[in-house]
Each structure stands twice: as C-alpha cells, then as structure tokens.
C-alpha cells in the first residue's frame, strides 16, 4: 500500500482525484503548513469479502456456511495421569 502527502488546500481542490486514489488502495497523509493533521485510508475488506475473493481466484472452496468450531481434546492412552508424571519429574 502506497502513501502520499498532500496539503489541505490541494486536497480541497482535487478531492475527487484523491478519493479515487484511496479507492485504489493508497493512503493520503493530510498536512497543514507541513505538519501532519490526519490521514485518509481505504476501508479494509470484511472477512467474508476476502474469502469470496479467494474462492473467485480458485484458492479456496467455501459453501457459504459458518464453520463449526474445532474443539481439540486430549486423549490419555496411558495408565498414568499427567499429574503423576509431573510429580515424578519433580523428584
């Protein structure tokens, strides 16, 4: 993402041009008498918009439904409890 500096007077005179640049992904730093007073940045796309872009580019497949949360679980296949192993390690 590129950025450029522009004074308030020039921004006012060429606002449409600078807004087109922001839409294209540029950041505009607004200055007044050489001192930075603000910035105009493009809005970040939502997660769904980014996923749709990936699907359109063939980088992902998605049916539009929400994913079920993954809940990892530990399975102890040993006869010992974890607490027993910790106590044994401390001795």
Residue pairs with C-beta under 8 A, 6 or more apart in sequence:
1 25
1 26
1 27
1 42
2 25
2 26
2 27
3 26
3 27
3 28
3 29
3 39
4 21
4 26
4 27
4 28
4 29
5 28
5 29
5 31
5 36
6 18
6 28
6 29
6 30
6 31
7 30
7 31
7 32
8 30
8 31
8 32
8 37
11 18
11 28
11 30
18 28
18 40
19 40
21 28
22 28
22 40
22 41
22 42
23 42
25 42
26 42
27 39
27 40
27 41
27 42
28 39
28 40
28 41
29 36
29 38
29 39
30 36
30 37
30 38
30 39
30 40
31 37
45 53
51 60
51 62
52 62
54 60
54 62
55 61
55 62
76 82
